[in-house]
Amino acid sequence: MSPSRRSRRRLPHRSDLLVIGVWVVALVLVAVLAADALGGRRTAGAPTSTASTAEAAAQPVTTQVAATPSTALAATTTSTTLPPFTLAAGGDVLGDRQVGVYIDKHGGAAPLAKVAHLLSDAHVAFVNLESPLSDKGTRKTEKDVTFRGRVALVDGLASAGIDVVSLANNHALDWGSAALLDTIDRLTAAGVASSGAGVDLAAARAPALLDTPAGKVAVLAYTSILPEGFAAGADRAGVNPTRPDQERLLADVNTANETADWVVVSLHWGVEYEGYANASQREFAHAIVDAGADLVLGHHPHVLQGFEIYRDKLIAYSLGDFVFDHYSRVTGEAVVLRVEMLQSGPPSFTLVPVYLADPYGIPAVVTGAEADVILDRVAGFSERLGLQLERDGDVSRFTPR
């Protein structure tokens, strides 16, 4: 008889109720133990799910991580179905030289104003910040190229929808640790997370953690381009190096994978102005995916390189420059990468072509013949990596079949 209908049967005796109560408690305990057994951590290279703490929050929530990766990722998760995770990414962002002049004339929001609509609607938007943004510090005169960007760009990053930046690069300490740490403080105050640099190596290793409607995202950043004295130490501020201990890097990726729903790894690496990543870079990127990364984002060459799908994960070997003055056609070519990732299977993604207008290096979307030049170049690079991009008007797409 349906429990919603009234019953003409006798009311149960108290002893009957006691027996029923015991059985209910037993069934609840069995259900709890079963859920706990099934809610374990995911294995490397295969994302599973974690309950979102927000129904449909517009922006991710940045978690202030602890000093070491092991404690930074101590949060436990529960299993549920997550919506697709969306990420938008650009390459190197500079706040000095001609870009600095442009900011002085037009304000900190101006450099990204023409591409902000491609960034702000993603769960997470990422760029590599190629210069400290500070008015502190002392310039490293032993370096031939040094950058210190305008502090107004901090609010410009936030207003464009940038959620997290990499600071693991060869310009983060151009004006010493004072400028680096001031940059981190300013970014934090503006609601922009950072990864790959800090007051010591533990802080530089710790991922930025962002809570989104699609789950928890861990962003780790590393650089293999290391001027002398730039690598962080046990009691020295600096950047997170890829060498000499790559096993440490892979262990950190694996640790992030155990508790975050999505792991993004940023790499400052490669050869400047070279269109192809070398064999050792590809092998390294594959190892990072094997360790648990869902997405690898490369930068430093100042030009675009190819895209690859490896074990259903996307590797962008170089996103080129994004806000950067430049002196050749190819260094002004850029894209905004827009990725949609699922809990299983390869991602889909779109490449929106952008050109950095002379003389300031300010990005704007291009169409027609200008788009063809950029997208055809990237398609050729990617084809050599086994990836076929499809044109859809003035953008390129990859859609799993």
Secondary structure, DSSP 8 states (H G I E B T S, - for coil): --TTS---S----HHHHHHHHHHHHHHHHHHHHHHHHHT----TT-------S-SS-SS-EEE---SSHHHHT-----------EEEEEEEEE--SHHHHHHHHHH-TTGGGTTTGGGTTTSSEEEEEE-S-B-S-S---TTSSS---B-THHHHHHHHTT--EEE--STTTTTTHHHHHHHHHHHHHHTT-EEESEESSHHHHHS-EEEEETTEEEEEEEEES---TT-B-BTTB-EE-B--S-HHHHHHHHHHHHHH-SEEEEEEE-S-TT-SS--HHHHHHHHHHHHHT-SEEEEE-SSSB--EEEETTEEEES-B-EEE---SSTGGGEEEEEEEEE-SSS--EEEEEEEEEETTTTEEEE--HHHHHHHHHHHHHHHHTTT---EEETTEEEE---
